Amino acid sequence: MRLNWKLYLIVGVLSCRLGAVFAEAEEPSERTANLPDGKEPFTIDKVIHPLAAKLPPPEFLDEIVSIPMAISSRSSLASRHVLQGLAYIQAAWDFEAYRHFCEAVKADPDCLMAYWGIGLALAAPNNEFAAQRQVAVLRMIELVDAKVEVGGKLLPVASKLEQRYALALAELFALRGNSQEAFRKLSADFPNNLQAKCLSIYLQRDGFDEFGPRAGQEAAMEAMEAVVKDNPDNVGVLTFWVMLHAEAPEATTKLREEILPVVRKIARKAPAFPPYQHLLGHFEWRCGNHFLAEAALSRATKLYSDHMKRHQLSLHDCSGWIRTQLYLATAMQSRGRFEPAMAIARNLSNFEIDPERLGSAGANMVVWEGRTLPARLYVARGQEGDFERAIASLPRKDDPLLMKIKDRTLSVFYLECLMQYLECRRALAAGDLEAAQKDRTTMDKILLRMEGYGENATKSSSISEYVRALNGLKVYAAEARGLIAQAKASPGSGEHIARSWFQSAVEKQQRPSLLMPPVVVSPMEVRLAEFYGMSGKYEKAAEIYQAALRRRPNDLAALMGYRDALAKIGRGDHALRVDEIINAVKR
């Protein structure tokens, strides 16, 4: 079989990059499967993980399939599964997408786009299906120039368009830095292919900074907006567009006026699809509609739960359910419903994890996010005794489950660092400044060591959780320094040090990512505003509370602080209006 010349140039790099996963595979057959020199023939069981093979067939949800594409296959069923899988990828439900691509492979072992889909669905680094991903991508490359006999003629198994899709994905996995350009050229050469156009635009994004969207992000948003104008009712296109705004600061996009109505439209078009209800909950929360966010996230949770029961899935296979639970607890906390939020948090933290599935997305989310959520909620409330309760809620570093995690050093560092922060806060609450300073110093040392393990983290299946946790700890560390400086300061002396650290904590907060709630539950602007209030600078405190509300609209703690600051500066009428908002948020 003659490989496409561009693929031939990168296949060596690709095999090298992906080949390491075979060394970690448990079964000897997986270590030699489908190598380029053909040492062992390809069979479809090498791309279908045993965990997926034993599950019932995935179901079709035709209303989410909206971006058309001709799929080359001798099986109409395979084509249908590929299109369904692509729709699940657009909605970031990768495990269900993988299941559909596996069904496509079963129906047609020579369907190139089915292997392309498996590669994309399993693109997360170091996931538990990495061996299957490697085989699928290498099989995709083999099929680029493959031919099949039809009516006495040898015909390509894949169209020119599909061959270019394969080239673009191979560039991505070879880590050559050309994947964006490959998809851009693919879109330019096939301008009528909507899928390629959306992917090309989406890959331009480069995020936001404190001034708004960066150049690539702004270009992607403008380009996608043009696509939306041509396809105003296409749920796939609309999803691409709103996802470009999911991490935007409130100041840079009109989330409430422009984006939220589109998200609501998406959710109405597929009301039984949990990712769209989750998407709706995310944007409702970001716009300050905490009750509506809670309702949407509750629907998503129920839909995910029903899906898990129908398809015999565990939490290891459905990280979306865990993500919605984390978000639901945060939405409840935001409007003062602490006890229901804590009930969800305790339930998440007590989930039993299969030691054999510690590399799964669901297990990673429980270990890093679920098991620390009770402590983080207690910190956000900050009532008497809450730091003691938070400390008691955390697993210890010798926890039996943690002892079984292969890359346990990362999660243990996180727990130890979080524990030292809580010890510091407890000591401050007790007036023991010396102990608080010691705990803070220890926390900084552990945080420095954790940050030094960044290279190891890139080889871990929990890289996303590591990054989120590290950023959250940096916020807590700056806050702890500010609190200690504030406790040490005397009137008129040393207060600027505390203010600087609180401002640093504000600046270190990250924007929402991956449709996840923030690690630090309460906005740090509240802490800075409280500092100004304690200094008698109520005008400045009111200003900072407003900044907190721009970051987290209708956050209850920020609203209450803002109301009290307004009352202190004689703006009683405004304070009463804010009080009305507070009562509405609580309802």
N, C-alpha and C positions, 0 to 999 in steps of 0.2 A: 504494500500500500504506500503510495507516494504522498507524503505530507505537504500541505500548502507551505511554500518556501518561508513565509514569515513565521509560521508556527514552528517550522523546523529550527529556525534561529533561536527560539526561546524555549523549546521543549526541554533542552538540557538544563537550563536555569530552573524551569518549572519543576522538573523531576527532583532537582536538588533541594528546592525550597519545600516541596511537599513530601519528599521522600523520608524525612525524619519521622513522620508519624508512623511509618511502618515499624520502626525500631521499637515503638511503644505499643504496637498492637499485640493482643494476647494470643491470637491464633496464628500458627505458623503460616497458614495459607494466605492470611492477610498481608504478611510481610513480603510476599513475592508476587502478589496478584497484579496481573496486567502491566508488568514492566515493559518499557518501550521495546526491548529486544525480544519480546514474545516468549519469555521463558515459561510462562503459564498462560493458557488461553483464558480469555475473558468469559465470565458467566455473570448473569444479572444479580445473583445472590451476593456478589462482592460490592455492590452499591446499595444494597438493601440491608440495613442493620437488623440483626435478629430481634431487637426490641420493636422495630417498626413492622417486621415481617409477621409477628404474632397478633398484631392489632386488626380489628375489623376494617373493611374498606372505608376510606374517607368519603364524606358526603359532598354532593355538589350544591353550590349556592350561586345560581346563575346570575342573580342581580348584582353581584360584585364584579362580574366579568364584563368590562366595558371598553377595554383597549384591544381592538381586533388585531389579529396577526395570523397569517397563513402558516400552519405548522406542517412541515413535510413528514408524512407518516402513512404507512399502509393501513393504519388503524384509526378510524374516526374517534374511537374511545380514547386512544392515546393522545390525540390532538386535543380532545376536550379536557383531559386531565392536565395537559401542559398549560392550557389557557387558564384553568382554575388555579393551578399552582402559581402562575404569574400574578394573578389577582391577589392571592394570599401573600406573596412577597411584597406587593405594593402596600399591603396593610400591615407589614412587619410581623406576620404570623408564620415564621419560618418553618416550624415543625410541621404544621399542616401543609404548607407548600411542599416540603420534602415528601410527605406521604403521597401527595398527588403525583409528583414526578416519579416516585417509585412505581405507582400504578401504571403510569405511562410506559415505563420501561418494561413492565410485565407484558403490556399489550403489544409493544413494538420495541424489541431490543436494539433496533437500529435508528431510533428517533433521537437525532442529535440534540434537539432542544430540550428533551427530557433530561439528558446528562448536563446540559448547560444549566438547567434549572436546579438540579441537585447541587452543582458547584456553587451557585449563588445562594441557595437556601442554607447551605452549610458553611458559608463564608466566615462565620465568626471564628476567631483564632482559637486553636487548641481545644475545640469542642469534642465531645465524646464520639462524634461521628466523623472525625477527621480522616480516618482511613478510607471510609466510603467516599468522602469528597475527593480524595486523591484519585481513586480508581475512576470515578465519574469524569473528572476533568481530563484525565489521560485518554479515557474512552472517547470523549468528545473530540479530542484532537485526532484520534484515529479515524473518526467518521467524517472529518472535513472533506477528504478526497475519496471517500468510499463510494462504491457504486453497487447497484442491485439490478438484477435482470428482471425486466418487465416487458412481457410480450416479445421476447426474443432480443430485446435491446438492453444494453447496460446504461442505466441512468443514475445520476448522483442521488444519494440518499438525502442530501440537504441542498437547499437553494443557496444562491449566492449570498442572499441576505443572512441566512442562518450561518453560513461559513464565516461571515464577517462578525456576527455575534460571538462565535466561538473564538475568533482572533482577539476580540476586545476583552473577553473574560480571561483568556490565557494571559494577556498582558497584565491584567489585574493580579492574577495569582503569581506571575513571575516577578512581581514587585519591581518592574522596570520603570515605573513612573509615567508610562505612556497610556494608561487605561482611559484617562479622561480624553486624551487626544484621539484614541481609537474609537471611542463612542461618539465623539464629535464628528469625526470623519464618516463614521457609519451613518449618522443622522443626516449629514450633508449629502451623501451619495444616495440615500434612500429617504427623501424628504417626506414621503407619504406614510412612512412607518412611525406611527404615533408612539409606540413603546420606545423605540430608539431615541426619538426626540426628547421624551420625558427623562429618560435615563441620562442622556447627554447633558441636559440642562441641570438636572439634580446633582451631577458630579462636579459642576462648577462651584458649588457652594463652598465657602470658606469661613462661615460663621459670623459672629458679631463681636464687637468690642464695645468699650464704654461710649463710643461715639455713634454707634449704630452698625448697620451691616457693612462688612468689608466689601472690597470691590467685586470679588467673585460672587459673594452672596447677593449683592444688589443686582448684578447682571442676571443671576439665576432667577431671582424673584421677578424681575421685569420680563424676562423671556417666558417664564411660565405663565405670567399674567396674560401674555398675548395668546398662549395656547388655550388658556381658560376661556378667553373671549370667543375663540373658534369652536370650543367644545364645552359650552356652559352647563350641560347636564351630564357630562361624562364623569362618573364617580371616581374612576381611576385618576384622571387628570386633576380633578378637584383635590384628591388626596395628596398627590404630589405637591400641589400648590400650597395647601395649608401646612404640610409638613415642613416646608421651607420657612414658615413663620413660627413653628412650634417653640423655638428657643429664643425668639426675639424679645428684647426688652420692650416694655409697654411704650416707652417714649419713641421707638423707631417705627412701630407699625400700629395701625388703628385696629387692634385686635377686636375690640368690641363692635366697631361699626362695620368693618369690612370682612374680617376673617371668621368671626364667630357665626354669622348667618350662613356662611358656606359650610362650616362644620356641621351645623344643625341640619342643613340640607343633605349632607352625606349620611348622617345618622338616620334621617327619615327614609332615604332610599333603600337602606338595608337594616331595618330595625332589629333583626334577629342576629346580626353579625357583631360579636362582642368587641373586636378591635375598634369598630366605629363608635360604639358607646363609650369605650375607654378614651378615644380621641376627643369625643364631645366632653367628657368629664374633665379632661386636661384643660381644654380651652375655657370651659365654664369657670373652672377654679381660677385660672389665670386672669379672667375678667372680673373676679370677685363675686361670682354667682355661686356661693358655696352650697346653698340648698339644691340648686339645679345640678351642680357638680356631683353632690352626694347621690342624687337620684340616678344620674347617668352611670356613675361608677357602681352603684348597687345593681343596676340592670346588667352591666357588663359582667359583674361577679356571678350573677345568677346564670347568665348565658354561658359563660365559661364552665361553670359547675355542671350545668346540664350536658354540655358537650363532653366533658370529661367522663361523665357517667355513661353516656351513649357509646363512647368509643374506648372505654376501659383504660383511660389515661390516668396517670398519677400526677402529682404536682411537679415531678421531675420533667414531665413532658409538656407542661402547660404553664410556663413562666408568666403568661399573660394574666392568669388568675391571681398569682401572687402580686404582680405589679398593680393590679386594680385594687387589691386589698390594702397594699401600702398607701396608695393614693387616697382610698376611701377614708382610712384612718386620719390622714393629713387633712382632708377636707372637713371631717368632723371636728378635729382639733381647732381648725381655723375659725369655726363659728361657735366655739365654746362647749362642744359636746365631748368633753374629755373622757368620761367613763365608757361610752360606746366605742370611742377610738381606742382606748386602752384594752377593751375586750378583744377587739380585732388584733391588736398588737400581741397580746398574750397568746392568742390562738396561733398566730403565725410563728411566734418564737418557740412554741411547744411542738411544732411539726416534727415527726420522726423522718429522718432522711435515710434512704438506703445507702449503706457504705459503698455499694457497687456503683452508685450513680452520683458520686460526689462531683464529677465533672460536668454534670448536666446544668443547663441554664437555671432550672428551678431550684436545684440544691444550692447553687452559688448565691442566688437571690435570698434564700432563707438564711444561709449562714451569715452573709454580710449585712443584709438589710433587715430581714425579719427578726433575727435574734437580738438586734440592737435597737429595734423600734421602741419597745417599752421605755428604755433608758432615755432615748432622745425625746420622747413625749414628756417624760417627767422633767427633763431639763427645760423644755419649752414652757411648762406650767410654772415650775420654780416655787412651789409652795413649801411651807415648813415640812421637813421630813422627806421631800421629794428626791433630794440627792442620795439619801440613804436608800430609798426605794429603788432608785435607778441603779445604784451599785449592786444591790441584791438581785436585780433582774438580769444582769449580764452573766453570760457563761464564763467560767474561769479558763485559763489557758490550758489546764489539764483536763478539760472537758473530753469525755470519751469520743465524741464525734470529731472534735478538732484533731485528736490524736491520729485519726484515720485519714485525714486530708493530706494528699501528697505534697501540696505547696502550702502547708499549714502556717509557715513562717509569716506570710503576708497577713492572714486573717488574725493570727495571734498578736502581731504587732498592732493591728487596728484595735483589738479588744484591750490590750494593755494600755495603749495611748488614751483610749476613751475612758478607761478606768482611772487613770491618773488625772484626767481632766475632772472627772466626777469627785475624786478625792480632794482635789484642789477647791472645787466649789463647796464641798461639805465643810472643809476647814475654814473657808472664808465665812460661811454662814455661822460657824461656831466662834468666829473671832480669833482663830488661831492663824495669824498671819505668817508665822515662821513655818508651820506645817504646809500651808498653802504654797509658799514660795518653793519649798522643797519638792512638792508634788508637781508644780509647774515646771521646774527644772528637769525633773525626771521625764515628764511628758515631752519636752523639747528634744531630749536625747533620743527617746524612742521614735519620735516623729522623724528625726533626722535619719535614723537607721532605716525606717520604713521607706522613706523617700529614696534612699540609696539602693533599695531593692527594685527600682523601676525596671531595670533590664530583665530581671527575673520575672517581673509581673507580665511583661510582654509575651512570655512563654506559658503563661497561665491561662486557664479557661475563665478565670475571674478578673480579667484585666479591666473590664468596665466597672466592676464593683470596687476594685482597688483604686481606680482614678477618682471615683465619686467619694469614697471614704477618705482618701488623702486630702482632697480639697475641703471636705467638711472639717477634718481635724485642724487644718490650717486656720479656719475661721474660729474654731473653739480655742486654739492656742493663742491667737491674737486677743480674743475676748478675755481669756484668763489673765494675760499680761495687763490688760487694761483694768480689770477688777482689782488686781493686786496693787497696781500703781495708784488707783483711786483710794484704796484703803490706807496706803502709806502717805498720801498727800495731806498736807496741812492747808488750811484756808489761805488761798493766794499763792501757794507754792507747790509745784509738782503736778498740778492738775492738767497741765498741757500734755504731760506724758501719758496720762490715762486717756485723754481725748484722742491723742495720736493713735494709740493702740485700738481704741474702739472704731476709729475711722478706718484703720487697717482691716479690722474684721469686716466692716461694711464692704470694703473694696474686694476682699477675697471671696465674697459670696459668688457662687457660680449661677448662671442662668439655667433654667430647667433643661435637662437633656434626656434623650431616650424615652420621652413621655413618662418620666419618673418624677415623683415629688422631691422636693429639696431634702438633702441629708440633714441640714440644720433647719429644724421645723419653724422656728420663729425668726423673722428678719432681724438682722443685727442693727438696723437703723433704730429699732426700739431701744436697744441697749444704749446707743449713742444719745438718743433723745432723753432717756432716763438720766443720763449723766448731766445733760444740760439742765434738766428739771431740778436735780439735786443741787446744782450750782445756782439756782434761782434765775436762770436765763430761759424763761418760759417762751419768749418769742422764738428763740432759736430752737427750743424743744419742739414747738408746734411745727416749725419748718421741717425738722428732721422726721417727725411723725408723718408729715405729708409725703416725704420721700419713701418712707416705709410703705405707705399705702399705694404709691406708684409701683413699687416692686410687687407687693402682694395686696391688691385691692380688697378692701373690706376685711382685712385681717383683724380679728376681734381685739387682740392686745394693742395693736396700733391705733385702732379707732378709740378705744377707751383712754389711751394715753393722750391722743390728740384732743379729745373732748375735755379732759382735765386741764391740759395746757391752755386751751382756749378760755376756759373759765378763769384761770389764773391771770390772764392778761385782759380781762374785762370784756371778752367777746361772748357774752352769755347767750345771745341769740344764735350765734353759730354753734355754740356748744350744745344747745338744745336740738338743733337740726342733726348734729352728729349723733346725739343720743337716740334720735328716732331711727337713724340708720343702724345703730347698735341693736336696738330692739328688733328691727326687721331681720338682721343677720342671725340673731339668736333663735328666731321662730323656726 
